[in-house]
Amino acid sequence: MFVDFAKRVQLPTFNDRLKIFSDGNDDYTFVMPEFFRRDCINYGQLIKIREKGRVVDKIHKVIYGNLPLDEIETTDVENYNGILRERLSRLVRKTKCFGKRKSRLENALHLFQFYWNFMHPLKKNLTPAIMEGQATKIWTWGNLLHAKLKYL
């Protein structure tokens, strides 16, 4: 299933650019070109200026591409990170479900991503997978657990 999904995902093009927003961590600046051509992404950074733990100002920077500065925002990523921490306790602290193996964390993330994209309706009873044309219905746990797998 995931192999088929990867085949259907299209890489960004010059005319259909991928928008990526992040914090001021410069590591992203060097990693992005390893995965995408610079002329196929619009990448902006939002740097928060803090005083005594409070955000007092925000600096918007365009790193690659052509973006209006007011479009650069990281709230969606911050919200998703919060949801991950709420739903995957292994990301919060060492508890009973803390995994010492990287593969188990990756598997938990893959399972959560499938749940979030195919099973969890966001707007108007639609999942992200339905909105993107990757699914025609909301999946259930039964659908997932009884799906026939294709082996290569």
CYANA upper distance limits for C-alpha pairs under 8 A (distance plus 0.5 A):
  1 MET  CA      5 PHE  CA      6.74
  1 MET  CA    149 LEU  CA      7.10
  1 MET  CA    150 LYS  CA      7.38
  2 PHE  CA      6 ALA  CA      6.61
  3 VAL  CA      7 LYS  CA      6.89
  4 ASP  CA      8 ARG  CA      7.01
  5 PHE  CA      9 VAL  CA      6.95
  5 PHE  CA    134 GLN  CA      8.36
 11 LEU  CA     36 PHE  CA      8.45
 12 PRO  CA     16 ASP  CA      6.22
 12 PRO  CA     17 ARG  CA      5.64
 12 PRO  CA     18 LEU  CA      6.07
 12 PRO  CA     36 PHE  CA      8.16
 12 PRO  CA     40 CYS  CA      6.14
 12 PRO  CA     41 ILE  CA      7.57
 13 THR  CA     17 ARG  CA      6.02
 13 THR  CA     18 LEU  CA      8.44
 13 THR  CA     39 ASP  CA      8.41
 13 THR  CA     40 CYS  CA      5.45
 13 THR  CA     41 ILE  CA      8.46
 14 PHE  CA     39 ASP  CA      6.44
 14 PHE  CA     40 CYS  CA      5.08
 14 PHE  CA     41 ILE  CA      8.23
 15 ASN  CA     40 CYS  CA      8.12
 16 ASP  CA     40 CYS  CA      7.81
 17 ARG  CA     40 CYS  CA      5.39
 17 ARG  CA     41 ILE  CA      5.40
 17 ARG  CA     42 ASN  CA      6.87
 18 LEU  CA     40 CYS  CA      7.09
 18 LEU  CA     41 ILE  CA      5.21
 18 LEU  CA     42 ASN  CA      6.53
 19 LYS  CA     41 ILE  CA      6.47
 19 LYS  CA     42 ASN  CA      5.32
 19 LYS  CA     43 TYR  CA      6.43
 20 ILE  CA     41 ILE  CA      7.82
 20 ILE  CA     42 ASN  CA      6.76
 20 ILE  CA     43 TYR  CA      5.30
 20 ILE  CA     44 GLY  CA      6.99
 21 PHE  CA     43 TYR  CA      6.29
 21 PHE  CA     44 GLY  CA      5.46
 21 PHE  CA     45 GLN  CA      6.08
 21 PHE  CA     46 LEU  CA      7.79
 21 PHE  CA     72 ILE  CA      6.70
 21 PHE  CA     73 GLU  CA      7.01
 21 PHE  CA     74 THR  CA      6.58
 22 SER  CA     28 TYR  CA      8.41
 22 SER  CA     44 GLY  CA      7.17
 22 SER  CA     45 GLN  CA      5.46
 22 SER  CA     46 LEU  CA      6.73
 22 SER  CA     73 GLU  CA      8.39
 22 SER  CA     74 THR  CA      6.60
 23 ASP  CA     45 GLN  CA      5.80
 23 ASP  CA     46 LEU  CA      5.53
 23 ASP  CA     47 ILE  CA      6.07
 23 ASP  CA     48 LYS  CA      8.30
 23 ASP  CA     74 THR  CA      7.69
 24 GLY  CA     45 GLN  CA      6.12
 24 GLY  CA     46 LEU  CA      6.59
 24 GLY  CA     47 ILE  CA      5.44
 25 ASN  CA     29 THR  CA      8.44
 26 ASP  CA     30 PHE  CA      7.68
 27 ASP  CA     31 VAL  CA      6.88
 28 TYR  CA     32 MET  CA      6.43
 29 THR  CA     33 PRO  CA      8.22
 29 THR  CA     63 ILE  CA      7.93
 30 PHE  CA     34 GLU  CA      8.13
 31 VAL  CA     35 PHE  CA      7.71
 32 MET  CA     36 PHE  CA      6.53
 32 MET  CA     38 ARG  CA      8.24
 33 PRO  CA     37 ARG  CA      6.11
 33 PRO  CA     38 ARG  CA      6.37
 36 PHE  CA     40 CYS  CA      7.28
 36 PHE  CA     41 ILE  CA      7.57
 37 ARG  CA     41 ILE  CA      7.49
 38 ARG  CA     64 TYR  CA      6.96
 38 ARG  CA     65 GLY  CA      7.95
 39 ASP  CA     64 TYR  CA      8.04
 39 ASP  CA     65 GLY  CA      7.04
 40 CYS  CA     65 GLY  CA      8.26
 41 ILE  CA     64 TYR  CA      7.15
 41 ILE  CA     65 GLY  CA      6.64
 42 ASN  CA     62 VAL  CA      8.33
 42 ASN  CA     63 ILE  CA      8.22
 42 ASN  CA     64 TYR  CA      5.84
 42 ASN  CA     65 GLY  CA      4.85
 42 ASN  CA     66 ASN  CA      6.62
 42 ASN  CA     67 LEU  CA      6.98
 43 TYR  CA     62 VAL  CA      6.73
 43 TYR  CA     63 ILE  CA      5.99
 43 TYR  CA     64 TYR  CA      5.46
 43 TYR  CA     65 GLY  CA      6.92
 43 TYR  CA     67 LEU  CA      8.37
 44 GLY  CA     60 HIS  CA      7.67
 44 GLY  CA     61 LYS  CA      6.04
 44 GLY  CA     62 VAL  CA      4.85
 44 GLY  CA     63 ILE  CA      5.81
 44 GLY  CA     64 TYR  CA      7.45
 44 GLY  CA     67 LEU  CA      7.99
 44 GLY  CA     72 ILE  CA      6.39
 45 GLN  CA     60 HIS  CA      6.41
 45 GLN  CA     61 LYS  CA      5.65
 45 GLN  CA     62 VAL  CA      6.94
 45 GLN  CA     63 ILE  CA      7.54
 45 GLN  CA     72 ILE  CA      7.23
 45 GLN  CA     73 GLU  CA      8.44
 46 LEU  CA     58 LYS  CA      7.08
 46 LEU  CA     59 ILE  CA      6.24
 46 LEU  CA     60 HIS  CA      5.30
 46 LEU  CA     61 LYS  CA      6.99
 46 LEU  CA     72 ILE  CA      6.95
 46 LEU  CA     73 GLU  CA      6.85
 46 LEU  CA     74 THR  CA      7.39
 47 ILE  CA     58 LYS  CA      6.15
 47 ILE  CA     59 ILE  CA      5.53
 47 ILE  CA     60 HIS  CA      7.00
 47 ILE  CA     61 LYS  CA      8.50
 48 LYS  CA     55 VAL  CA      6.70
 48 LYS  CA     56 VAL  CA      8.15
 48 LYS  CA     57 ASP  CA      6.54
 48 LYS  CA     58 LYS  CA      5.09
 48 LYS  CA     59 ILE  CA      6.92
 49 ILE  CA     55 VAL  CA      6.17
 49 ILE  CA     56 VAL  CA      6.30
 49 ILE  CA     57 ASP  CA      5.55
 49 ILE  CA     58 LYS  CA      6.41
 49 ILE  CA     59 ILE  CA      8.14
 50 ARG  CA     54 ARG  CA      5.64
 50 ARG  CA     55 VAL  CA      4.87
 50 ARG  CA     56 VAL  CA      6.06
 50 ARG  CA     57 ASP  CA      7.65
 51 GLU  CA     55 VAL  CA      7.05
 51 GLU  CA     56 VAL  CA      7.03
 60 HIS  CA     69 LEU  CA      6.36
 60 HIS  CA     70 ASP  CA      8.12
 60 HIS  CA     72 ILE  CA      6.92
 61 LYS  CA     69 LEU  CA      7.48
 61 LYS  CA     72 ILE  CA      8.41
 62 VAL  CA     66 ASN  CA      7.64
 62 VAL  CA     67 LEU  CA      7.05
 62 VAL  CA     69 LEU  CA      7.64
 67 LEU  CA     71 GLU  CA      7.46
 67 LEU  CA     72 ILE  CA      8.19
 68 PRO  CA     72 ILE  CA      7.92
 74 THR  CA     78 GLU  CA      6.68
 75 THR  CA     79 ASN  CA      6.44
 76 ASP  CA     80 TYR  CA      6.67
 77 VAL  CA     81 ASN  CA      6.60
 78 GLU  CA     82 GLY  CA      6.72
 79 ASN  CA     83 ILE  CA      6.74
 80 TYR  CA     84 LEU  CA      6.66
 81 ASN  CA     85 ARG  CA      6.76
 82 GLY  CA     86 GLU  CA      6.67
 83 ILE  CA     87 ARG  CA      6.58
 84 LEU  CA     88 LEU  CA      6.06
 84 LEU  CA     91 LEU  CA      8.05
 85 ARG  CA     89 SER  CA      6.58
 85 ARG  CA     90 ARG  CA      8.46
 85 ARG  CA     91 LEU  CA      6.16
 85 ARG  CA     92 VAL  CA      6.34
 88 LEU  CA     92 VAL  CA      8.12
 88 LEU  CA    108 ALA  CA      8.23
 89 SER  CA     93 ARG  CA      7.50
 89 SER  CA     95 THR  CA      8.21
 89 SER  CA     97 CYS  CA      7.53
 89 SER  CA     98 PHE  CA      8.04
 90 ARG  CA     94 LYS  CA      7.17
 90 ARG  CA     95 THR  CA      7.53
 90 ARG  CA     97 CYS  CA      6.31
 90 ARG  CA     98 PHE  CA      5.15
 90 ARG  CA     99 GLY  CA      7.11
 90 ARG  CA    105 LEU  CA      8.18
 91 LEU  CA     98 PHE  CA      8.39
 93 ARG  CA     98 PHE  CA      7.74
 94 LYS  CA     98 PHE  CA      5.54
 99 GLY  CA    104 ARG  CA      6.81
 99 GLY  CA    105 LEU  CA      6.94
100 LYS  CA    104 ARG  CA      8.35
101 ARG  CA    105 LEU  CA      7.35
102 LYS  CA    106 GLU  CA      6.72
103 SER  CA    107 ASN  CA      6.58
104 ARG  CA    108 ALA  CA      6.63
105 LEU  CA    109 LEU  CA      6.68
106 GLU  CA    110 HIS  CA      6.64
107 ASN  CA    111 LEU  CA      6.64
108 ALA  CA    112 PHE  CA      6.62
109 LEU  CA    113 GLN  CA      6.50
110 HIS  CA    114 PHE  CA      6.71
111 LEU  CA    115 TYR  CA      6.72
112 PHE  CA    116 TRP  CA      6.49
113 GLN  CA    117 ASN  CA      6.44
114 PHE  CA    118 PHE  CA      6.15
114 PHE  CA    119 MET  CA      7.77
115 TYR  CA    119 MET  CA      5.36
115 TYR  CA    120 HIS  CA      6.68
116 TRP  CA    120 HIS  CA      5.56
116 TRP  CA    127 THR  CA      8.22
116 TRP  CA    128 PRO  CA      8.31
117 ASN  CA    127 THR  CA      6.37
117 ASN  CA    128 PRO  CA      5.50
117 ASN  CA    129 ALA  CA      5.79
118 PHE  CA    127 THR  CA      6.22
118 PHE  CA    128 PRO  CA      7.23
118 PHE  CA    129 ALA  CA      5.90
118 PHE  CA    130 ILE  CA      7.92
118 PHE  CA    135 ALA  CA      7.79
118 PHE  CA    138 ILE  CA      6.51
118 PHE  CA    139 TRP  CA      6.22
119 MET  CA    127 THR  CA      7.09
119 MET  CA    138 ILE  CA      5.85
119 MET  CA    139 TRP  CA      5.34
119 MET  CA    140 THR  CA      6.57
119 MET  CA    141 TRP  CA      8.47
120 HIS  CA    127 THR  CA      6.36
120 HIS  CA    138 ILE  CA      8.09
121 PRO  CA    125 ASN  CA      5.59
121 PRO  CA    126 LEU  CA      5.38
121 PRO  CA    127 THR  CA      4.84
121 PRO  CA    128 PRO  CA      8.07
121 PRO  CA    138 ILE  CA      7.87
122 LEU  CA    126 LEU  CA      6.38
122 LEU  CA    127 THR  CA      6.16
122 LEU  CA    128 PRO  CA      7.83
123 LYS  CA    127 THR  CA      7.82
126 LEU  CA    130 ILE  CA      6.52
126 LEU  CA    131 MET  CA      7.05
126 LEU  CA    138 ILE  CA      7.78
127 THR  CA    131 MET  CA      6.81
127 THR  CA    138 ILE  CA      7.16
128 PRO  CA    132 GLU  CA      6.65
129 ALA  CA    133 GLY  CA      6.63
129 ALA  CA    134 GLN  CA      5.40
129 ALA  CA    135 ALA  CA      5.87
130 ILE  CA    134 GLN  CA      6.27
130 ILE  CA    135 ALA  CA      5.23
130 ILE  CA    136 THR  CA      6.13
130 ILE  CA    137 LYS  CA      7.23
130 ILE  CA    138 ILE  CA      8.10
139 TRP  CA    143 ASN  CA      6.42
139 TRP  CA    144 LEU  CA      7.49
140 THR  CA    144 LEU  CA      6.94
141 TRP  CA    145 LEU  CA      6.54
142 GLY  CA    146 HIS  CA      6.44
143 ASN  CA    147 ALA  CA      6.31
